[in-house]
Amino acid sequence: MRCVNQNGGYLCIPRTLYNQPYRPDTSLAEPLYPDTSVGFADPFAPVPRSVEPSYPRVRTTAQCVLGYTPAEDGTCNDIDECETNSHHCNPTQVCINTAGGYTCSCTEGFWLIGGQCQDIDECRYGYCQQLCANIPGSYSCSCNPGFILNPDSRTCQDVDECDDEPCTHGCLNTYGSFMCNCDEGFELAADGTSCIDLDECSFSEFLCQHSCVNTPGSFSCICPPGYYVYEDGRSCEDINECDTGNNTCTTAQVCFNFQGGYTCLDPLQCHSPYIEVSDNQCMCSAENPACRDKPFTILYRHMDLSSGRSVPADIFQMQATTRYPGAFYIFQIKSGNDGREFYMRQTSNVSATLVLSRPIRGPREVVLDLEMVTVNNVINFRGSSIIRLTIFVSEHPF
């Protein structure tokens, strides 16, 4: 046998057939002519019986090489081994007819290994940009979530999910995904797309000076009656009802403002044996026997104090207005200090300061009689004056 290479394959044929020439068999008959070796024929000889003329005869029989078959016209036609199923290709192969033979090949997506067509795993060669699935004779590309396959069926393109408005507030497209963000005052819910209100009031009890009210996306501070919200939006400032005229005091009364409210002070009434010497002072004359052992004067004062004020705190100052030679002064709280929230601290020979020593809570009204005792041993004199101090303690610490 001899191996003959073909396009895409080969053939094995016997050497005798491979070397046999291609020639037709032509046997020509000898022509028959009159014998002239004995001279000319007698013209008068009797004419012989007529004989049909003889012409040359040609006999054509084609001899074809392997892979061809003789045709009626004496030529050789190619045998289509693939059509006649006379090939020897493996079932996994594809027969391809060639001139004088055939070749066994593999379809696209397969390659020939050991006489068998084996599937090519295209995924091993990075044909796909992202995901690849090998299938017999081919492959299929796909993309990760957040991408779509391009028309080339191999590369992937990012999907802009924000076009579909998946977020309730703001959307930011990312490579292969997206992120939702929320407006100020909101936070992202567990589903990652919706926004829920952020309760700023729960962060701290000091966010507002008085009370915090949560609102969608924000918060607001409110103040109790008698106050308004300051420019910073968080602090509370007292409304001076006496200045604004928003009070119920009569013309005979005096409006006194304190933190968070006001009060209407009635006109001064001095009880006997005291007489009125000014709009806030009563005096008991020394010539009046009923005034013996009574304070010489009672001066009425008013002040306000925030509830829960830090202590100790100096809140009121008292001093002698008239000085006598040889006299000295004693300052003390004569009444009203039942809870011992206050004490007097003498700051000089003629003055003292009222000190808040314990926190005091409101709303509350405290009336203290602060006494200044004048002692003069030279003339054997002892007398006193009173400041009747009314303290309005507010309900709130501001």
CORZI-V633149 format. One line per field, one symbol per residue. phi: phi as a letter, one per 20 degrees, with the letter a starting at -180 (. if undefined). psi: psi as a letter, one per 30 degrees, with the letter a starting at -180 (. if undefined). burial: I if it has 24 or more other C-alpha atoms within 12 Angstrom, else O. Layout:
phi: ???
psi: ???
burial: ???
//
This chain:
phi: .cedfcfnabcdcfffffeffebeeddefffdcffdfdoefffdffffffcffddfddddcfddffoccfdfeneddfeefffeldecffgeddecfcfnabcdcdffncceclmdedfeefffdmfdfcdccfcgnabcebcfgnccffgfmcedcfeefffelfdfddccfcfnabcecdfgnccffffmceddfeeffefbedfdfdcdcfcgnabbdcdfgnccffgfmceddfeeffffnebdfefeededecfnabbdefgfceegeecedbfcbdcdfffegfefmdgfccdeccbdbffmffcfbfdbdcbfecddfnecccdbeebndfelecbedfdafcbbcededcfcddfbcdddeeddedccffdldbbbccdeeddeeffdeb
psi: lkkjkljgalkjlkeeeefkljkljjjkkkkjlkjgfgallkfglkklkkkklklkkkkkjkjklkflkklfgflkkkkjfeefhglhkkfflkkjkljgalkklklkflljjhgkjkkkifffghfkedkkjkljgalkklllkgllklffgelkkkkjfffgifkfclkjkljgalkklllkgllklfffelklkkifffekfgekedkkjkljgalkklllkfllklffgelkkkkjfeefgilgklfflkkjkljgalljklkkjkkkgklkfafgkkkjkffjfffkglkeljkklkllkkkgkkllkkfkkklkfkkkkgllkkkljelfheghfllkjkfafgllkkkjfkkkkakljkjkjjkjkkkjfeghkkllkkjjjkkjklelg.
burial: OOOOOOOOIIIOOOOOOOOOOOOOOOOOOOOOOOOOOOOOOOOOOOOOOOOOOOOOOOOOOOOIIIIIOOOOOOOOOOIOIIOOOOIIIOOOIIIIIIIIIIIIIIOOOIIOOOOOIIOOOIIOOOOIIIIIOOOOOOIIIIIOOOOIIOOOOIOIOOOOIIOOOOIOIIIOOOOOOIIIIIOOOIIIOOOOIOIIOOOIIOOOOOOIIIIIOOOOOOIIIIIIOIIIIOOOOIIIIIIOIIOOOOOOOOOOOOIIIIIIIIIOIOOOOOOOOIOOOOOIIIIIOOOOOOOOOIIIIIIIIIIIIIIIIOOOIOIIIIIIOOOOOOOIIIIIIIOOIOOOIIIIIIOOOIIIIIIIOOOIIOOOIIIIIIIIIIIOOOOOOOIIIIIIIIIIIIIIII
//
